[in-house]
Amino acid sequence: MIISSRVRTLLVGLRSMLLFTVIVGVAYTGLMTGLGQLVLNHQANGSQLEVNGKVVGSTLIGQSFTDKDGRPLRKYFQPRPSAAGDGGYDATSSGGSNLGPENPDLAKTIKERRRQVAVFNQVDGARVPADALTASSSGLDPHISPEYADIQVARVAKARHLNEAVLRRIVDDNTKGRQLGFLGEAKVNVVTLNAELDRQH
């Protein structure tokens, strides 16, 4: 009697496991995947970004715009620094530096970044905004502030032989305001902005 009761309990447990595996693991997953492809196809496939029919990235993940030696390219708007992986923007190593504001290494890094950004964009160091100096907590943020985009306009316009007013309109088209009009800050998606420049110019 005790053995059959245990066997019965085991069989009930196995049947329940199989039933819920089919319902939750197969049917529900298939339904959600199908709905995602049908209703939110772009988002379900990683918000991929295409230029001339070729996937060049995702609108949700930042990337570096540098040459093979890691030097920033003058014809591209540069993103904020990234602490994700050795070269930055490595989605498998997402994370920040975790250095506090009083950390001497961070202070030294920020000072050097300010100098580099100012020289590269030929602007006064006082104009360099905070997001040009610090990495995001994920290290994958594709956005910069309108202020950081603004100090890069003259350099990119010169490198691409564009009128600055035309370039500013393209930057404005890739700028999103605060969510619901009051949450967060205005931001520019560097990945979509640079892709738009490559499409048009």
Rosetta constraint file for C-alpha pairs under 8 A:
AtomPair CA 1 CA 5 HARMONIC 6.18 0.50
AtomPair CA 2 CA 6 HARMONIC 6.33 0.50
AtomPair CA 3 CA 7 HARMONIC 6.18 0.50
AtomPair CA 4 CA 8 HARMONIC 5.95 0.50
AtomPair CA 5 CA 9 HARMONIC 6.16 0.50
AtomPair CA 6 CA 10 HARMONIC 6.10 0.50
AtomPair CA 7 CA 11 HARMONIC 6.12 0.50
AtomPair CA 8 CA 12 HARMONIC 6.15 0.50
AtomPair CA 9 CA 13 HARMONIC 6.14 0.50
AtomPair CA 10 CA 14 HARMONIC 6.16 0.50
AtomPair CA 11 CA 15 HARMONIC 6.07 0.50
AtomPair CA 12 CA 16 HARMONIC 6.09 0.50
AtomPair CA 13 CA 17 HARMONIC 6.09 0.50
AtomPair CA 14 CA 18 HARMONIC 6.16 0.50
AtomPair CA 15 CA 19 HARMONIC 6.01 0.50
AtomPair CA 16 CA 20 HARMONIC 6.08 0.50
AtomPair CA 17 CA 21 HARMONIC 5.94 0.50
AtomPair CA 18 CA 22 HARMONIC 6.25 0.50
AtomPair CA 19 CA 23 HARMONIC 6.23 0.50
AtomPair CA 20 CA 24 HARMONIC 5.56 0.50
AtomPair CA 20 CA 25 HARMONIC 7.25 0.50
AtomPair CA 21 CA 25 HARMONIC 4.81 0.50
AtomPair CA 21 CA 26 HARMONIC 6.74 0.50
AtomPair CA 22 CA 26 HARMONIC 4.95 0.50
AtomPair CA 22 CA 27 HARMONIC 6.12 0.50
AtomPair CA 23 CA 27 HARMONIC 4.99 0.50
AtomPair CA 23 CA 28 HARMONIC 6.03 0.50
AtomPair CA 24 CA 28 HARMONIC 5.04 0.50
AtomPair CA 24 CA 29 HARMONIC 6.69 0.50
AtomPair CA 25 CA 29 HARMONIC 5.88 0.50
AtomPair CA 26 CA 30 HARMONIC 5.85 0.50
AtomPair CA 27 CA 31 HARMONIC 6.05 0.50
AtomPair CA 28 CA 32 HARMONIC 6.12 0.50
AtomPair CA 29 CA 33 HARMONIC 6.03 0.50
AtomPair CA 30 CA 34 HARMONIC 6.00 0.50
AtomPair CA 31 CA 35 HARMONIC 6.09 0.50
AtomPair CA 32 CA 36 HARMONIC 5.95 0.50
AtomPair CA 33 CA 37 HARMONIC 6.20 0.50
AtomPair CA 34 CA 38 HARMONIC 6.10 0.50
AtomPair CA 35 CA 39 HARMONIC 5.73 0.50
AtomPair CA 35 CA 40 HARMONIC 7.53 0.50
AtomPair CA 36 CA 40 HARMONIC 4.98 0.50
AtomPair CA 36 CA 41 HARMONIC 5.91 0.50
AtomPair CA 36 CA 43 HARMONIC 7.98 0.50
AtomPair CA 36 CA 44 HARMONIC 5.60 0.50
AtomPair CA 37 CA 41 HARMONIC 4.25 0.50
AtomPair CA 37 CA 42 HARMONIC 7.90 0.50
AtomPair CA 37 CA 44 HARMONIC 6.19 0.50
AtomPair CA 37 CA 45 HARMONIC 7.83 0.50
AtomPair CA 40 CA 44 HARMONIC 5.89 0.50
AtomPair CA 41 CA 45 HARMONIC 6.20 0.50
AtomPair CA 42 CA 46 HARMONIC 6.75 0.50
AtomPair CA 42 CA 47 HARMONIC 5.13 0.50
AtomPair CA 42 CA 48 HARMONIC 6.99 0.50
AtomPair CA 43 CA 47 HARMONIC 4.64 0.50
AtomPair CA 43 CA 48 HARMONIC 7.96 0.50
AtomPair CA 46 CA 58 HARMONIC 6.50 0.50
AtomPair CA 46 CA 60 HARMONIC 7.93 0.50
AtomPair CA 47 CA 58 HARMONIC 5.40 0.50
AtomPair CA 47 CA 59 HARMONIC 5.78 0.50
AtomPair CA 47 CA 60 HARMONIC 6.77 0.50
AtomPair CA 48 CA 55 HARMONIC 6.52 0.50
AtomPair CA 48 CA 56 HARMONIC 7.66 0.50
AtomPair CA 48 CA 57 HARMONIC 5.84 0.50
AtomPair CA 48 CA 58 HARMONIC 4.36 0.50
AtomPair CA 48 CA 59 HARMONIC 6.38 0.50
AtomPair CA 49 CA 55 HARMONIC 5.60 0.50
AtomPair CA 49 CA 56 HARMONIC 5.82 0.50
AtomPair CA 49 CA 57 HARMONIC 5.28 0.50
AtomPair CA 49 CA 58 HARMONIC 5.15 0.50
AtomPair CA 49 CA 59 HARMONIC 6.07 0.50
AtomPair CA 49 CA 192 HARMONIC 7.48 0.50
AtomPair CA 49 CA 195 HARMONIC 7.97 0.50
AtomPair CA 50 CA 54 HARMONIC 5.12 0.50
AtomPair CA 50 CA 55 HARMONIC 4.27 0.50
AtomPair CA 50 CA 56 HARMONIC 5.64 0.50
AtomPair CA 50 CA 57 HARMONIC 7.35 0.50
AtomPair CA 50 CA 195 HARMONIC 7.85 0.50
AtomPair CA 51 CA 55 HARMONIC 6.48 0.50
AtomPair CA 51 CA 56 HARMONIC 6.59 0.50
AtomPair CA 51 CA 195 HARMONIC 6.36 0.50
AtomPair CA 51 CA 198 HARMONIC 7.36 0.50
AtomPair CA 51 CA 199 HARMONIC 6.25 0.50
AtomPair CA 52 CA 199 HARMONIC 6.97 0.50
AtomPair CA 57 CA 61 HARMONIC 7.51 0.50
AtomPair CA 57 CA 63 HARMONIC 7.97 0.50
AtomPair CA 57 CA 191 HARMONIC 7.82 0.50
AtomPair CA 58 CA 62 HARMONIC 7.72 0.50
AtomPair CA 58 CA 191 HARMONIC 7.76 0.50
AtomPair CA 59 CA 142 HARMONIC 7.22 0.50
AtomPair CA 59 CA 189 HARMONIC 7.58 0.50
AtomPair CA 59 CA 191 HARMONIC 6.28 0.50
AtomPair CA 59 CA 192 HARMONIC 6.31 0.50
AtomPair CA 60 CA 141 HARMONIC 7.34 0.50
AtomPair CA 60 CA 142 HARMONIC 6.33 0.50
AtomPair CA 61 CA 89 HARMONIC 7.56 0.50
AtomPair CA 61 CA 140 HARMONIC 5.31 0.50
AtomPair CA 61 CA 141 HARMONIC 5.96 0.50
AtomPair CA 61 CA 142 HARMONIC 5.34 0.50
AtomPair CA 62 CA 79 HARMONIC 7.25 0.50
AtomPair CA 62 CA 89 HARMONIC 6.18 0.50
AtomPair CA 62 CA 140 HARMONIC 5.14 0.50
AtomPair CA 62 CA 141 HARMONIC 5.30 0.50
AtomPair CA 62 CA 142 HARMONIC 3.70 0.50
AtomPair CA 62 CA 143 HARMONIC 7.38 0.50
AtomPair CA 62 CA 190 HARMONIC 7.43 0.50
AtomPair CA 62 CA 191 HARMONIC 6.30 0.50
AtomPair CA 63 CA 79 HARMONIC 7.39 0.50
AtomPair CA 63 CA 88 HARMONIC 7.69 0.50
AtomPair CA 63 CA 89 HARMONIC 5.49 0.50
AtomPair CA 63 CA 140 HARMONIC 7.54 0.50
AtomPair CA 63 CA 142 HARMONIC 7.07 0.50
AtomPair CA 63 CA 191 HARMONIC 7.06 0.50
AtomPair CA 64 CA 72 HARMONIC 7.99 0.50
AtomPair CA 64 CA 78 HARMONIC 7.38 0.50
AtomPair CA 64 CA 79 HARMONIC 6.91 0.50
AtomPair CA 64 CA 88 HARMONIC 7.24 0.50
AtomPair CA 64 CA 89 HARMONIC 6.99 0.50
AtomPair CA 65 CA 72 HARMONIC 5.97 0.50
AtomPair CA 65 CA 73 HARMONIC 6.07 0.50
AtomPair CA 65 CA 76 HARMONIC 6.56 0.50
AtomPair CA 65 CA 77 HARMONIC 7.80 0.50
AtomPair CA 65 CA 78 HARMONIC 6.43 0.50
AtomPair CA 65 CA 79 HARMONIC 7.87 0.50
AtomPair CA 66 CA 70 HARMONIC 5.14 0.50
AtomPair CA 66 CA 71 HARMONIC 5.05 0.50
AtomPair CA 66 CA 72 HARMONIC 4.18 0.50
AtomPair CA 66 CA 73 HARMONIC 5.09 0.50
AtomPair CA 67 CA 71 HARMONIC 5.41 0.50
AtomPair CA 67 CA 72 HARMONIC 6.47 0.50
AtomPair CA 67 CA 73 HARMONIC 6.33 0.50
AtomPair CA 72 CA 78 HARMONIC 7.18 0.50
AtomPair CA 74 CA 155 HARMONIC 6.60 0.50
AtomPair CA 74 CA 156 HARMONIC 6.07 0.50
AtomPair CA 74 CA 159 HARMONIC 6.14 0.50
AtomPair CA 75 CA 155 HARMONIC 7.36 0.50
AtomPair CA 75 CA 156 HARMONIC 4.77 0.50
AtomPair CA 75 CA 157 HARMONIC 7.60 0.50
AtomPair CA 75 CA 159 HARMONIC 5.00 0.50
AtomPair CA 75 CA 160 HARMONIC 5.92 0.50
AtomPair CA 76 CA 156 HARMONIC 6.08 0.50
AtomPair CA 76 CA 194 HARMONIC 6.09 0.50
AtomPair CA 77 CA 149 HARMONIC 7.01 0.50
AtomPair CA 77 CA 152 HARMONIC 6.38 0.50
AtomPair CA 77 CA 153 HARMONIC 7.88 0.50
AtomPair CA 77 CA 156 HARMONIC 6.76 0.50
AtomPair CA 77 CA 190 HARMONIC 6.45 0.50
AtomPair CA 77 CA 193 HARMONIC 7.83 0.50
AtomPair CA 77 CA 194 HARMONIC 6.56 0.50
AtomPair CA 78 CA 152 HARMONIC 7.94 0.50
AtomPair CA 78 CA 190 HARMONIC 7.14 0.50
AtomPair CA 79 CA 132 HARMONIC 7.51 0.50
AtomPair CA 79 CA 142 HARMONIC 6.84 0.50
AtomPair CA 79 CA 143 HARMONIC 7.07 0.50
AtomPair CA 79 CA 144 HARMONIC 6.38 0.50
AtomPair CA 79 CA 190 HARMONIC 6.16 0.50
AtomPair CA 80 CA 131 HARMONIC 5.85 0.50
AtomPair CA 80 CA 132 HARMONIC 4.95 0.50
AtomPair CA 80 CA 133 HARMONIC 6.97 0.50
AtomPair CA 80 CA 134 HARMONIC 6.88 0.50
AtomPair CA 80 CA 135 HARMONIC 6.18 0.50
AtomPair CA 80 CA 136 HARMONIC 7.82 0.50
AtomPair CA 80 CA 141 HARMONIC 7.93 0.50
AtomPair CA 80 CA 143 HARMONIC 7.65 0.50
AtomPair CA 80 CA 144 HARMONIC 6.36 0.50
AtomPair CA 81 CA 88 HARMONIC 7.52 0.50
AtomPair CA 81 CA 131 HARMONIC 7.96 0.50
AtomPair CA 81 CA 132 HARMONIC 6.67 0.50
AtomPair CA 81 CA 133 HARMONIC 6.65 0.50
AtomPair CA 81 CA 134 HARMONIC 5.99 0.50
AtomPair CA 81 CA 135 HARMONIC 4.77 0.50
AtomPair CA 81 CA 136 HARMONIC 7.74 0.50
AtomPair CA 81 CA 139 HARMONIC 7.60 0.50
AtomPair CA 82 CA 88 HARMONIC 4.76 0.50
AtomPair CA 82 CA 89 HARMONIC 5.94 0.50
AtomPair CA 82 CA 96 HARMONIC 7.50 0.50
AtomPair CA 82 CA 134 HARMONIC 7.91 0.50
AtomPair CA 82 CA 135 HARMONIC 4.90 0.50
AtomPair CA 82 CA 136 HARMONIC 6.87 0.50
AtomPair CA 82 CA 139 HARMONIC 4.53 0.50
AtomPair CA 82 CA 140 HARMONIC 6.77 0.50
AtomPair CA 83 CA 88 HARMONIC 5.56 0.50
AtomPair CA 83 CA 89 HARMONIC 7.44 0.50
AtomPair CA 83 CA 94 HARMONIC 7.73 0.50
AtomPair CA 83 CA 95 HARMONIC 6.45 0.50
AtomPair CA 83 CA 96 HARMONIC 5.23 0.50
AtomPair CA 83 CA 97 HARMONIC 5.72 0.50
AtomPair CA 83 CA 135 HARMONIC 6.18 0.50
AtomPair CA 83 CA 136 HARMONIC 7.97 0.50
AtomPair CA 83 CA 139 HARMONIC 5.22 0.50
AtomPair CA 84 CA 88 HARMONIC 4.70 0.50
AtomPair CA 84 CA 89 HARMONIC 5.23 0.50
AtomPair CA 84 CA 90 HARMONIC 5.26 0.50
AtomPair CA 84 CA 91 HARMONIC 7.06 0.50
AtomPair CA 84 CA 92 HARMONIC 7.98 0.50
AtomPair CA 84 CA 93 HARMONIC 5.06 0.50
AtomPair CA 84 CA 94 HARMONIC 4.75 0.50
AtomPair CA 84 CA 95 HARMONIC 5.44 0.50
AtomPair CA 84 CA 96 HARMONIC 6.63 0.50
AtomPair CA 84 CA 138 HARMONIC 7.22 0.50
AtomPair CA 84 CA 139 HARMONIC 4.87 0.50
AtomPair CA 84 CA 140 HARMONIC 7.00 0.50
AtomPair CA 85 CA 89 HARMONIC 6.74 0.50
AtomPair CA 85 CA 90 HARMONIC 5.22 0.50
AtomPair CA 85 CA 92 HARMONIC 7.79 0.50
AtomPair CA 85 CA 93 HARMONIC 5.18 0.50
AtomPair CA 85 CA 94 HARMONIC 7.24 0.50
AtomPair CA 86 CA 90 HARMONIC 7.89 0.50
AtomPair CA 88 CA 139 HARMONIC 7.10 0.50
AtomPair CA 89 CA 94 HARMONIC 7.44 0.50
AtomPair CA 89 CA 139 HARMONIC 6.03 0.50
AtomPair CA 89 CA 140 HARMONIC 5.17 0.50
AtomPair CA 90 CA 94 HARMONIC 6.40 0.50
AtomPair CA 90 CA 140 HARMONIC 7.50 0.50
AtomPair CA 91 CA 140 HARMONIC 6.96 0.50
AtomPair CA 94 CA 138 HARMONIC 5.27 0.50
AtomPair CA 94 CA 139 HARMONIC 5.74 0.50
AtomPair CA 94 CA 140 HARMONIC 6.71 0.50
AtomPair CA 95 CA 137 HARMONIC 5.70 0.50
AtomPair CA 95 CA 138 HARMONIC 4.32 0.50
AtomPair CA 95 CA 139 HARMONIC 5.34 0.50
AtomPair CA 96 CA 135 HARMONIC 6.50 0.50
AtomPair CA 96 CA 136 HARMONIC 6.30 0.50
AtomPair CA 96 CA 137 HARMONIC 4.54 0.50
AtomPair CA 96 CA 138 HARMONIC 5.67 0.50
AtomPair CA 96 CA 139 HARMONIC 5.62 0.50
AtomPair CA 97 CA 135 HARMONIC 7.69 0.50
AtomPair CA 97 CA 137 HARMONIC 7.87 0.50
AtomPair CA 99 CA 103 HARMONIC 6.10 0.50
AtomPair CA 99 CA 106 HARMONIC 6.39 0.50
AtomPair CA 100 CA 106 HARMONIC 7.54 0.50
AtomPair CA 101 CA 106 HARMONIC 7.11 0.50
AtomPair CA 101 CA 107 HARMONIC 7.43 0.50
AtomPair CA 102 CA 106 HARMONIC 7.71 0.50
AtomPair CA 102 CA 107 HARMONIC 7.30 0.50
AtomPair CA 103 CA 107 HARMONIC 6.35 0.50
AtomPair CA 104 CA 108 HARMONIC 6.11 0.50
AtomPair CA 105 CA 109 HARMONIC 6.13 0.50
AtomPair CA 106 CA 110 HARMONIC 6.06 0.50
AtomPair CA 107 CA 111 HARMONIC 6.21 0.50
AtomPair CA 108 CA 112 HARMONIC 6.30 0.50
AtomPair CA 109 CA 113 HARMONIC 6.07 0.50
AtomPair CA 110 CA 114 HARMONIC 6.03 0.50
AtomPair CA 110 CA 133 HARMONIC 5.45 0.50
AtomPair CA 110 CA 134 HARMONIC 7.06 0.50
AtomPair CA 111 CA 115 HARMONIC 6.41 0.50
AtomPair CA 112 CA 116 HARMONIC 6.21 0.50
AtomPair CA 113 CA 117 HARMONIC 5.99 0.50
AtomPair CA 113 CA 132 HARMONIC 7.72 0.50
AtomPair CA 113 CA 133 HARMONIC 5.72 0.50
AtomPair CA 114 CA 118 HARMONIC 6.03 0.50
AtomPair CA 114 CA 125 HARMONIC 6.08 0.50
AtomPair CA 114 CA 128 HARMONIC 6.53 0.50
AtomPair CA 114 CA 132 HARMONIC 7.67 0.50
AtomPair CA 114 CA 133 HARMONIC 6.32 0.50
AtomPair CA 115 CA 119 HARMONIC 6.14 0.50
AtomPair CA 115 CA 125 HARMONIC 6.50 0.50
AtomPair CA 116 CA 120 HARMONIC 5.95 0.50
AtomPair CA 117 CA 121 HARMONIC 6.03 0.50
AtomPair CA 117 CA 125 HARMONIC 7.78 0.50
AtomPair CA 117 CA 128 HARMONIC 7.14 0.50
AtomPair CA 117 CA 132 HARMONIC 7.46 0.50
AtomPair CA 118 CA 122 HARMONIC 5.48 0.50
AtomPair CA 118 CA 123 HARMONIC 4.96 0.50
AtomPair CA 118 CA 124 HARMONIC 5.87 0.50
AtomPair CA 118 CA 125 HARMONIC 5.13 0.50
AtomPair CA 118 CA 128 HARMONIC 6.73 0.50
AtomPair CA 119 CA 123 HARMONIC 6.73 0.50
AtomPair CA 121 CA 151 HARMONIC 6.65 0.50
AtomPair CA 121 CA 152 HARMONIC 5.91 0.50
AtomPair CA 121 CA 154 HARMONIC 7.75 0.50
AtomPair CA 121 CA 155 HARMONIC 5.99 0.50
AtomPair CA 123 CA 127 HARMONIC 6.87 0.50
AtomPair CA 123 CA 128 HARMONIC 7.87 0.50
AtomPair CA 123 CA 151 HARMONIC 7.05 0.50
AtomPair CA 124 CA 128 HARMONIC 7.39 0.50
AtomPair CA 127 CA 151 HARMONIC 7.66 0.50
AtomPair CA 128 CA 132 HARMONIC 6.64 0.50
AtomPair CA 128 CA 133 HARMONIC 7.94 0.50
AtomPair CA 128 CA 148 HARMONIC 6.85 0.50
AtomPair CA 128 CA 151 HARMONIC 7.61 0.50
AtomPair CA 129 CA 133 HARMONIC 7.21 0.50
AtomPair CA 129 CA 145 HARMONIC 7.99 0.50
AtomPair CA 129 CA 147 HARMONIC 6.58 0.50
AtomPair CA 129 CA 148 HARMONIC 6.00 0.50
AtomPair CA 130 CA 134 HARMONIC 6.35 0.50
AtomPair CA 131 CA 135 HARMONIC 7.10 0.50
AtomPair CA 131 CA 144 HARMONIC 6.55 0.50
AtomPair CA 131 CA 145 HARMONIC 6.89 0.50
AtomPair CA 131 CA 148 HARMONIC 7.33 0.50
AtomPair CA 132 CA 144 HARMONIC 7.72 0.50
AtomPair CA 132 CA 148 HARMONIC 6.52 0.50
AtomPair CA 135 CA 139 HARMONIC 5.85 0.50
AtomPair CA 136 CA 140 HARMONIC 7.11 0.50
AtomPair CA 136 CA 141 HARMONIC 6.26 0.50
AtomPair CA 142 CA 189 HARMONIC 5.55 0.50
AtomPair CA 142 CA 190 HARMONIC 5.84 0.50
AtomPair CA 142 CA 191 HARMONIC 6.21 0.50
AtomPair CA 143 CA 187 HARMONIC 5.85 0.50
AtomPair CA 143 CA 188 HARMONIC 5.22 0.50
AtomPair CA 143 CA 189 HARMONIC 4.43 0.50
AtomPair CA 143 CA 190 HARMONIC 5.80 0.50
AtomPair CA 144 CA 148 HARMONIC 6.30 0.50
AtomPair CA 144 CA 149 HARMONIC 6.87 0.50
AtomPair CA 144 CA 187 HARMONIC 5.65 0.50
AtomPair CA 144 CA 188 HARMONIC 5.26 0.50
AtomPair CA 144 CA 189 HARMONIC 6.58 0.50
AtomPair CA 144 CA 190 HARMONIC 6.80 0.50
AtomPair CA 145 CA 149 HARMONIC 6.43 0.50
AtomPair CA 145 CA 185 HARMONIC 7.93 0.50
AtomPair CA 145 CA 186 HARMONIC 6.62 0.50
AtomPair CA 145 CA 187 HARMONIC 4.85 0.50
AtomPair CA 145 CA 188 HARMONIC 5.96 0.50
AtomPair CA 146 CA 150 HARMONIC 5.97 0.50
AtomPair CA 146 CA 175 HARMONIC 7.35 0.50
AtomPair CA 146 CA 186 HARMONIC 6.90 0.50
AtomPair CA 146 CA 187 HARMONIC 5.94 0.50
AtomPair CA 146 CA 188 HARMONIC 6.07 0.50
AtomPair CA 147 CA 151 HARMONIC 6.59 0.50
AtomPair CA 148 CA 152 HARMONIC 6.74 0.50
AtomPair CA 149 CA 153 HARMONIC 6.49 0.50
AtomPair CA 149 CA 171 HARMONIC 7.56 0.50
AtomPair CA 149 CA 188 HARMONIC 7.29 0.50
AtomPair CA 152 CA 156 HARMONIC 6.28 0.50
AtomPair CA 153 CA 157 HARMONIC 5.90 0.50
AtomPair CA 153 CA 164 HARMONIC 6.67 0.50
AtomPair CA 153 CA 167 HARMONIC 6.95 0.50
AtomPair CA 153 CA 168 HARMONIC 7.01 0.50
AtomPair CA 154 CA 158 HARMONIC 6.13 0.50
AtomPair CA 154 CA 164 HARMONIC 6.44 0.50
AtomPair CA 155 CA 159 HARMONIC 6.21 0.50
AtomPair CA 156 CA 160 HARMONIC 6.06 0.50
AtomPair CA 157 CA 161 HARMONIC 5.66 0.50
AtomPair CA 157 CA 162 HARMONIC 4.66 0.50
AtomPair CA 157 CA 163 HARMONIC 6.22 0.50
AtomPair CA 157 CA 164 HARMONIC 5.65 0.50
AtomPair CA 157 CA 167 HARMONIC 6.59 0.50
AtomPair CA 158 CA 162 HARMONIC 6.39 0.50
AtomPair CA 160 CA 201 HARMONIC 7.38 0.50
AtomPair CA 162 CA 166 HARMONIC 7.01 0.50
AtomPair CA 162 CA 167 HARMONIC 6.75 0.50
AtomPair CA 163 CA 167 HARMONIC 6.39 0.50
AtomPair CA 164 CA 168 HARMONIC 6.07 0.50
AtomPair CA 165 CA 169 HARMONIC 6.44 0.50
AtomPair CA 166 CA 170 HARMONIC 6.60 0.50
AtomPair CA 167 CA 171 HARMONIC 6.27 0.50
AtomPair CA 168 CA 172 HARMONIC 6.10 0.50
AtomPair CA 169 CA 173 HARMONIC 6.22 0.50
AtomPair CA 170 CA 174 HARMONIC 6.52 0.50
AtomPair CA 170 CA 193 HARMONIC 7.39 0.50
AtomPair CA 170 CA 196 HARMONIC 7.89 0.50
AtomPair CA 170 CA 197 HARMONIC 7.97 0.50
AtomPair CA 171 CA 175 HARMONIC 6.30 0.50
AtomPair CA 171 CA 188 HARMONIC 7.34 0.50
AtomPair CA 171 CA 193 HARMONIC 6.63 0.50
AtomPair CA 174 CA 188 HARMONIC 5.76 0.50
AtomPair CA 174 CA 189 HARMONIC 6.22 0.50
AtomPair CA 174 CA 192 HARMONIC 6.98 0.50
AtomPair CA 174 CA 193 HARMONIC 5.81 0.50
AtomPair CA 175 CA 186 HARMONIC 6.94 0.50
AtomPair CA 175 CA 187 HARMONIC 5.57 0.50
AtomPair CA 175 CA 188 HARMONIC 4.39 0.50
AtomPair CA 175 CA 189 HARMONIC 6.80 0.50
AtomPair CA 176 CA 186 HARMONIC 5.59 0.50
AtomPair CA 176 CA 187 HARMONIC 5.45 0.50
AtomPair CA 176 CA 188 HARMONIC 6.38 0.50
AtomPair CA 177 CA 181 HARMONIC 6.95 0.50
AtomPair CA 177 CA 185 HARMONIC 6.72 0.50
AtomPair CA 177 CA 186 HARMONIC 4.22 0.50
AtomPair CA 177 CA 187 HARMONIC 6.59 0.50
AtomPair CA 178 CA 182 HARMONIC 5.42 0.50
AtomPair CA 178 CA 183 HARMONIC 5.26 0.50
AtomPair CA 178 CA 184 HARMONIC 5.38 0.50
AtomPair CA 178 CA 185 HARMONIC 5.04 0.50
AtomPair CA 178 CA 186 HARMONIC 5.11 0.50
AtomPair CA 179 CA 183 HARMONIC 4.88 0.50
AtomPair CA 179 CA 184 HARMONIC 6.43 0.50
AtomPair CA 179 CA 185 HARMONIC 7.88 0.50
AtomPair CA 188 CA 193 HARMONIC 7.64 0.50
AtomPair CA 189 CA 193 HARMONIC 6.07 0.50
AtomPair CA 190 CA 194 HARMONIC 5.99 0.50
AtomPair CA 191 CA 195 HARMONIC 6.16 0.50
AtomPair CA 192 CA 196 HARMONIC 6.03 0.50
AtomPair CA 193 CA 197 HARMONIC 6.36 0.50
AtomPair CA 194 CA 198 HARMONIC 6.25 0.50
AtomPair CA 195 CA 199 HARMONIC 6.21 0.50
AtomPair CA 196 CA 200 HARMONIC 6.20 0.50
AtomPair CA 197 CA 201 HARMONIC 5.49 0.50
